[in-house]
Amino acid sequence: MTTYTYSEAQQNLATLLDKAKQEGEIIIKRKDGTYFVVRPLKTDKSPLDVDGVDINITKEEIIDIIREVRERK
């Protein structure tokens, strides 16, 4: 676990967030001696879980397009 001063954290926030993601957490120390832990939040959402796009096409049209493409080969 790595500790940074407030000034270092302020100047290099993006880098520190990347490091927290890699190492699990980092610590930031203020001048008054208080410490803070920065760590990434764990989410249950998959990176492949994306919203669908409504393209106004029917199932039959999709099947026809697939058949047409397969016939070209």
N, CA, C and O atoms as a Tinker XYZ file with bonds, in Angstrom:
   292  protein
     1  N      0.849000   -1.167000    0.000000    73     2
     2  CA     0.000000    0.000000    0.000000    64     1     3
     3  C      0.897000    1.233000    0.000000    63     2     4     5
     4  O      1.829000    1.335000    0.798000    81     3
     5  N      0.610000    2.155000   -0.891000    73     3     6
     6  CA     1.450000    3.329000   -1.070000    64     5     7
     7  C      0.789000    4.551000   -0.431000    63     6     8     9
     8  O     -0.427000    4.720000   -0.514000    81     7
     9  N      1.600000    5.404000    0.210000    73     7    10
    10  CA     1.093000    6.623000    0.838000    64     9    11
    11  C      1.608000    7.835000    0.083000    63    10    12    13
    12  O      2.785000    7.904000   -0.271000    81    11
    13  N      0.716000    8.792000   -0.163000    73    11    14
    14  CA     1.049000   10.026000   -0.862000    64    13    15
    15  C      0.642000   11.212000   -0.005000    63    14    16    17
    16  O     -0.291000   11.120000    0.792000    81    15
    17  N      1.341000   12.319000   -0.171000    73    15    18
    18  CA     0.918000   13.540000    0.503000    64    17    19
    19  C     -0.258000   14.128000   -0.257000    63    18    20    21
    20  O     -0.518000   13.760000   -1.403000    81    19
    21  N     -0.953000   15.029000    0.379000    73    19    22
    22  CA    -2.086000   15.687000   -0.266000    64    21    23
    23  C     -1.639000   16.400000   -1.541000    63    22    24    25
    24  O     -2.319000   16.340000   -2.566000    81    23
    25  N     -0.495000   17.072000   -1.469000    73    23    26
    26  CA     0.019000   17.800000   -2.637000    64    25    27
    27  C      0.319000   16.864000   -3.796000    63    26    28    29
    28  O     -0.004000   17.169000   -4.944000    81    27
    29  N      0.942000   15.716000   -3.499000    73    27    30
    30  CA     1.231000   14.729000   -4.543000    64    29    31
    31  C     -0.061000   14.210000   -5.161000    63    30    32    33
    32  O     -0.164000   14.057000   -6.378000    81    31
    33  N     -1.037000   13.945000   -4.314000    73    31    34
    34  CA    -2.315000   13.431000   -4.806000    64    33    35
    35  C     -3.009000   14.463000   -5.686000    63    34    36    37
    36  O     -3.579000   14.126000   -6.724000    81    35
    37  N     -2.957000   15.709000   -5.267000    73    35    38
    38  CA    -3.607000   16.781000   -6.018000    64    37    39
    39  C     -2.972000   16.944000   -7.403000    63    38    40    41
    40  O     -3.676000   17.179000   -8.385000    81    39
    41  N     -1.662000   16.820000   -7.481000    73    39    42
    42  CA    -0.958000   17.024000   -8.740000    64    41    43
    43  C     -1.042000   15.813000   -9.678000    63    42    44    45
    44  O     -0.904000   15.957000  -10.892000    81    43
    45  N     -1.269000   14.621000   -9.114000    73    43    46
    46  CA    -1.209000   13.396000   -9.914000    64    45    47
    47  C     -2.448000   12.523000   -9.728000    63    46    48    49
    48  O     -2.334000   11.300000   -9.647000    81    47
    49  N     -3.616000   13.129000   -9.661000    73    47    50
    50  CA    -4.826000   12.379000   -9.323000    64    49    51
    51  C     -5.092000   11.222000  -10.284000    63    50    52    53
    52  O     -5.366000   10.108000   -9.836000    81    51
    53  N     -5.018000   11.455000  -11.570000    73    51    54
    54  CA    -5.302000   10.393000  -12.539000    64    53    55
    55  C     -4.345000    9.212000  -12.356000    63    54    56    57
    56  O     -4.764000    8.055000  -12.401000    81    55
    57  N     -3.084000    9.504000  -12.153000    73    55    58
    58  CA    -2.087000    8.455000  -11.948000    64    57    59
    59  C     -2.362000    7.682000  -10.665000    63    58    60    61
    60  O     -2.241000    6.458000  -10.633000    81    59
    61  N     -2.734000    8.404000   -9.601000    73    59    62
    62  CA    -3.014000    7.746000   -8.324000    64    61    63
    63  C     -4.255000    6.867000   -8.413000    63    62    64    65
    64  O     -4.298000    5.793000   -7.813000    81    63
    65  N     -5.260000    7.313000   -9.152000    73    63    66
    66  CA    -6.461000    6.480000   -9.325000    64    65    67
    67  C     -6.124000    5.202000  -10.077000    63    66    68    69
    68  O     -6.631000    4.132000   -9.740000    81    67
    69  N     -5.277000    5.301000  -11.089000    73    67    70
    70  CA    -4.836000    4.100000  -11.813000    64    69    71
    71  C     -4.072000    3.159000  -10.884000    63    70    72    73
    72  O     -4.241000    1.941000  -10.940000    81    71
    73  N     -3.236000    3.737000  -10.036000    73    71    74
    74  CA    -2.455000    2.926000   -9.103000    64    73    75
    75  C     -3.370000    2.247000   -8.082000    63    74    76    77
    76  O     -3.153000    1.088000   -7.728000    81    75
    77  N     -4.381000    2.960000   -7.612000    73    75    78
    78  CA    -5.346000    2.375000   -6.679000    64    77    79
    79  C     -6.086000    1.222000   -7.343000    63    78    80    81
    80  O     -6.381000    0.219000   -6.694000    81    79
    81  N     -6.383000    1.356000   -8.614000    73    79    82
    82  CA    -7.050000    0.284000   -9.351000    64    81    83
    83  C     -6.148000   -0.948000   -9.446000    63    82    84    85
    84  O     -6.624000   -2.075000   -9.317000    81    83
    85  N     -4.854000   -0.740000   -9.670000    73    83    86
    86  CA    -3.910000   -1.849000   -9.795000    64    85    87
    87  C     -3.613000   -2.498000   -8.451000    63    86    88    89
    88  O     -3.613000   -3.723000   -8.337000    81    87
    89  N     -3.359000   -1.679000   -7.433000    73    87    90
    90  CA    -2.901000   -2.192000   -6.142000    64    89    91
    91  C     -4.036000   -2.477000   -5.158000    63    90    92    93
    92  O     -3.826000   -3.142000   -4.144000    81    91
    93  N     -5.229000   -1.982000   -5.452000    73    91    94
    94  CA    -6.358000   -2.204000   -4.556000    64    93    95
    95  C     -6.699000   -0.991000   -3.723000    63    94    96    97
    96  O     -7.874000   -0.751000   -3.447000    81    95
    97  N     -5.703000   -0.213000   -3.311000    73    95    98
    98  CA    -5.953000    1.032000   -2.587000    64    97    99
    99  C     -4.664000    1.824000   -2.426000    63    98   100   101
   100  O     -3.563000    1.282000   -2.516000    81    99
   101  N     -4.830000    3.118000   -2.185000    73    99   102
   102  CA    -3.709000    3.991000   -1.851000    64   101   103
   103  C     -4.117000    4.826000   -0.640000    63   102   104   105
   104  O     -5.300000    4.919000   -0.312000    81   103
   105  N     -3.131000    5.431000    0.019000    73   103   106
   106  CA    -3.393000    6.274000    1.178000    64   105   107
   107  C     -2.907000    7.680000    0.870000    63   106   108   109
   108  O     -1.841000    7.873000    0.286000    81   107
   109  N     -3.712000    8.660000    1.275000    73   107   110
   110  CA    -3.336000   10.065000    1.140000    64   109   111
   111  C     -3.252000   10.656000    2.544000    63   110   112   113
   112  O     -4.166000   10.502000    3.354000    81   111
   113  N     -2.137000   11.336000    2.816000    73   111   114
   114  CA    -1.920000   11.940000    4.135000    64   113   115
   115  C     -1.955000   13.457000    4.020000    63   114   116   117
   116  O     -1.255000   14.045000    3.196000    81   115
   117  N     -2.780000   14.083000    4.858000    73   115   118
   118  CA    -2.842000   15.543000    4.893000    64   117   119
   119  C     -1.802000   16.093000    5.860000    63   118   120   121
   120  O     -1.237000   15.353000    6.666000    81   119
   121  N     -1.555000   17.391000    5.774000    73   119   122
   122  CA    -0.566000   18.040000    6.647000    64   121   123
   123  C     -0.916000   17.890000    8.122000    63   122   124   125
   124  O     -0.030000   17.816000    8.973000    81   123
   125  N     -2.231000   17.846000    8.423000    73   123   126
   126  CA    -2.631000   17.750000    9.829000    64   125   127
   127  C     -2.517000   16.324000   10.372000    63   126   128   129
   128  O     -2.860000   16.071000   11.527000    81   127
   129  N     -2.037000   15.392000    9.543000    73   127   130
   130  CA    -1.804000   14.029000    9.996000    64   129   131
   131  C     -2.946000   13.059000    9.747000    63   130   132   133
   132  O     -2.815000   11.874000   10.054000    81   131
   133  N     -4.060000   13.527000    9.200000    73   131   134
   134  CA    -5.158000   12.609000    8.911000    64   133   135
   135  C     -4.868000   11.838000    7.633000    63   134   136   137
   136  O     -4.254000   12.353000    6.698000    81   135
   137  N     -5.318000   10.606000    7.617000    73   135   138
   138  CA    -5.099000    9.714000    6.485000    64   137   139
   139  C     -6.438000    9.376000    5.831000    63   138   140   141
   140  O     -7.467000    9.290000    6.501000    81   139
   141  N     -6.407000    9.184000    4.511000    73   139   142
   142  CA    -7.582000    8.790000    3.748000    64   141   143
   143  C     -7.191000    7.630000    2.840000    63   142   144   145
   144  O     -6.086000    7.594000    2.298000    81   143
   145  N     -8.098000    6.698000    2.686000    73   143   146
   146  CA    -7.873000    5.560000    1.810000    64   145   147
   147  C     -8.708000    5.756000    0.543000    63   146   148   149
   148  O     -9.898000    6.062000    0.611000    81   147
   149  N     -8.070000    5.577000   -0.600000    73   147   150
   150  CA    -8.762000    5.636000   -1.885000    64   149   151
   151  C     -8.682000    4.253000   -2.502000    63   150   152   153
   152  O     -7.594000    3.713000   -2.700000    81   151
   153  N     -9.842000    3.682000   -2.806000    73   151   154
   154  CA    -9.870000    2.368000   -3.447000    64   153   155
   155  C    -11.026000    2.319000   -4.438000    63   154   156   157
   156  O    -12.034000    3.000000   -4.253000    81   155
   157  N    -10.883000    1.519000   -5.483000    73   155   158
   158  CA   -11.954000    1.426000   -6.479000    64   157   159
   159  C    -13.160000    0.686000   -5.903000    63   158   160   161
   160  O    -13.017000   -0.222000   -5.084000    81   159
   161  N    -14.333000    1.088000   -6.342000    73   159   162
   162  CA   -15.552000    0.391000   -5.951000    64   161   163
   163  C    -15.720000   -0.860000   -6.794000    63   162   164   165
   164  O    -15.463000   -0.842000   -7.998000    81   163
   165  N    -16.140000   -1.922000   -6.179000    73   163   166
   166  CA   -16.437000   -3.153000   -6.903000    64   165   167
   167  C    -17.891000   -3.089000   -7.362000    63   166   168   169
   168  O    -18.784000   -2.789000   -6.570000    81   167
   169  N    -18.120000   -3.368000   -8.621000    73   167   170
   170  CA   -19.486000   -3.390000   -9.136000    64   169   171
   171  C    -19.790000   -4.776000   -9.680000    63   170   172   173
   172  O    -18.899000   -5.491000  -10.140000    81   171
   173  N    -21.049000   -5.134000   -9.620000    73   171   174
   174  CA   -21.479000   -6.431000  -10.134000    64   173   175
   175  C    -21.792000   -6.366000  -11.624000    63   174   176   177
   176  O    -22.049000   -7.392000  -12.255000    81   175
   177  N    -21.771000   -5.181000  -12.175000    73   175   178
   178  CA   -22.128000   -5.003000  -13.574000    64   177   179
   179  C    -20.988000   -5.472000  -14.484000    63   178   180   181
   180  O    -19.822000   -5.145000  -14.263000    81   179
   181  N    -21.341000   -6.223000  -15.482000    73   179   182
   182  CA   -20.368000   -6.699000  -16.447000    64   181   183
   183  C    -20.026000   -5.582000  -17.433000    63   182   184   185
   184  O    -20.908000   -4.806000  -17.800000    81   183
   185  N    -18.768000   -5.480000  -17.872000    73   183   186
   186  CA   -18.432000   -4.484000  -18.886000    64   185   187
   187  C    -19.112000   -4.775000  -20.220000    63   186   188   189
   188  O    -19.167000   -3.911000  -21.095000    81   187
   189  N    -19.628000   -5.989000  -20.373000    73   187   190
   190  CA   -20.332000   -6.341000  -21.608000    64   189   191
   191  C    -21.837000   -6.064000  -21.517000    63   190   192   193
   192  O    -22.564000   -6.258000  -22.492000    81   191
   193  N    -22.301000   -5.616000  -20.358000    73   191   194
   194  CA   -23.707000   -5.319000  -20.151000    64   193   195
   195  C    -24.001000   -3.918000  -20.680000    63   194   196   197
   196  O    -23.855000   -2.927000  -19.964000    81   195
   197  N    -24.413000   -3.851000  -21.935000    73   195   198
   198  CA   -24.678000   -2.566000  -22.574000    64   197   199
   199  C    -26.138000   -2.482000  -22.982000    63   198   200   201
   200  O    -26.794000   -3.500000  -23.206000    81   199
   201  N    -26.636000   -1.265000  -23.075000    73   199   202
   202  CA   -28.014000   -1.064000  -23.499000    64   201   203
   203  C    -28.169000   -1.439000  -24.973000    63   202   204   205
   204  O    -27.264000   -1.234000  -25.782000    81   203
   205  N    -29.316000   -1.983000  -25.293000    73   203   206
   206  CA   -29.597000   -2.343000  -26.673000    64   205   207
   207  C    -29.932000   -1.119000  -27.509000    63   206   208   209
   208  O    -30.199000   -0.041000  -26.979000    81   207
   209  N    -29.914000   -1.300000  -28.809000    73   207   210
   210  CA   -30.245000   -0.230000  -29.740000    64   209   211
   211  C    -31.469000   -0.656000  -30.526000    63   210   212   213
   212  O    -31.482000   -1.723000  -31.140000    81   211
   213  N    -32.502000    0.183000  -30.508000    73   211   214
   214  CA   -33.717000   -0.124000  -31.249000    64   213   215
   215  C    -33.532000    0.320000  -32.694000    63   214   216   217
   216  O    -33.456000    1.515000  -32.978000    81   215
   217  N    -33.459000   -0.654000  -33.615000    73   215   218
   218  CA   -33.218000   -0.323000  -35.018000    64   217   219
   219  C    -34.456000   -0.565000  -35.886000    63   218   220   221
   220  O    -34.381000   -0.511000  -37.113000    81   219
   221  N    -35.589000   -0.831000  -35.239000    73   219   222
   222  CA   -36.850000   -1.018000  -35.968000    64   221   223
   223  C    -36.737000   -2.065000  -37.066000    63   222   224   225
   224  O    -37.047000   -1.788000  -38.225000    81   223
   225  N    -36.302000   -3.244000  -36.715000    73   223   226
   226  CA   -36.188000   -4.329000  -37.672000    64   225   227
   227  C    -36.816000   -5.569000  -37.049000    63   226   228   229
   228  O    -36.655000   -5.821000  -35.855000    81   227
   229  N    -37.518000   -6.327000  -37.845000    73   227   230
   230  CA   -38.201000   -7.508000  -37.325000    64   229   231
   231  C    -37.271000   -8.717000  -37.330000    63   230   232   233
   232  O    -36.224000   -8.727000  -37.977000    81   231
   233  N    -37.691000   -9.719000  -36.594000    73   231   234
   234  CA   -36.930000  -10.969000  -36.544000    64   233   235
   235  C    -36.809000  -11.580000  -37.938000    63   234   236   237
   236  O    -35.751000  -12.084000  -38.314000    81   235
   237  N    -37.896000  -11.531000  -38.695000    73   235   238
   238  CA   -37.889000  -12.102000  -40.049000    64   237   239
   239  C    -36.904000  -11.366000  -40.964000    63   238   240   241
   240  O    -36.236000  -11.990000  -41.789000    81   239
   241  N    -36.817000  -10.043000  -40.816000    73   239   242
   242  CA   -35.870000   -9.273000  -41.624000    64   241   243
   243  C    -34.429000   -9.640000  -41.277000    63   242   244   245
   244  O    -33.575000   -9.726000  -42.159000    81   243
   245  N    -34.168000   -9.854000  -40.009000    73   243   246
   246  CA   -32.823000  -10.256000  -39.583000    64   245   247
   247  C    -32.467000  -11.611000  -40.182000    63   246   248   249
   248  O    -31.363000  -11.804000  -40.693000    81   247
   249  N    -33.405000  -12.542000  -40.116000    73   247   250
   250  CA   -33.167000  -13.880000  -40.681000    64   249   251
   251  C    -32.926000  -13.792000  -42.182000    63   250   252   253
   252  O    -32.028000  -14.455000  -42.702000    81   251
   253  N    -33.716000  -12.984000  -42.885000    73   251   254
   254  CA   -33.526000  -12.812000  -44.327000    64   253   255
   255  C    -32.136000  -12.250000  -44.643000    63   254   256   257
   256  O    -31.486000  -12.695000  -45.589000    81   255
   257  N    -31.684000  -11.276000  -43.852000    73   255   258
   258  CA   -30.365000  -10.681000  -44.078000    64   257   259
   259  C    -29.277000  -11.724000  -43.865000    63   258   260   261
   260  O    -28.335000  -11.807000  -44.653000    81   259
   261  N    -29.397000  -12.521000  -42.807000    73   259   262
   262  CA   -28.402000  -13.562000  -42.526000    64   261   263
   263  C    -28.365000  -14.579000  -43.661000    63   262   264   265
   264  O    -27.287000  -14.968000  -44.112000    81   263
   265  N    -29.529000  -15.006000  -44.120000    73   263   266
   266  CA   -29.576000  -15.970000  -45.243000    64   265   267
   267  C    -28.940000  -15.393000  -46.499000    63   266   268   269
   268  O    -28.205000  -16.085000  -47.204000    81   267
   269  N    -29.222000  -14.131000  -46.775000    73   267   270
   270  CA   -28.662000  -13.487000  -47.963000    64   269   271
   271  C    -27.134000  -13.436000  -47.883000    63   270   272   273
   272  O    -26.449000  -13.707000  -48.869000    81   271
   273  N    -26.607000  -13.090000  -46.715000    73   271   274
   274  CA   -25.144000  -13.006000  -46.543000    64   273   275
   275  C    -24.531000  -14.391000  -46.685000    63   274   276   277
   276  O    -23.480000  -14.536000  -47.310000    81   275
   277  N    -25.160000  -15.401000  -46.126000    73   275   278
   278  CA   -24.633000  -16.770000  -46.198000    64   277   279
   279  C    -24.627000  -17.282000  -47.639000    63   278   280   281
   280  O    -23.729000  -18.031000  -48.023000    81   279
   281  N    -25.609000  -16.889000  -48.429000    73   279   282
   282  CA   -25.686000  -17.331000  -49.827000    64   281   283
   283  C    -24.568000  -16.732000  -50.677000    63   282   284   285
   284  O    -24.185000  -17.323000  -51.686000    81   283
   285  N    -24.045000  -15.588000  -50.296000    73   283   286
   286  CA   -22.976000  -14.937000  -51.044000    64   285   287
   287  C    -21.671000  -15.701000  -50.980000    63   286   288   289
   288  O    -20.836000  -15.577000  -51.875000    81   287
   289  N    -21.485000  -16.484000  -49.940000    73   287   290
   290  CA   -20.201000  -17.190000  -49.741000    64   289   291
   291  C    -20.056000  -18.399000  -50.602000    63   290   292
   292  O    -19.035000  -19.083000  -50.540000    81   291
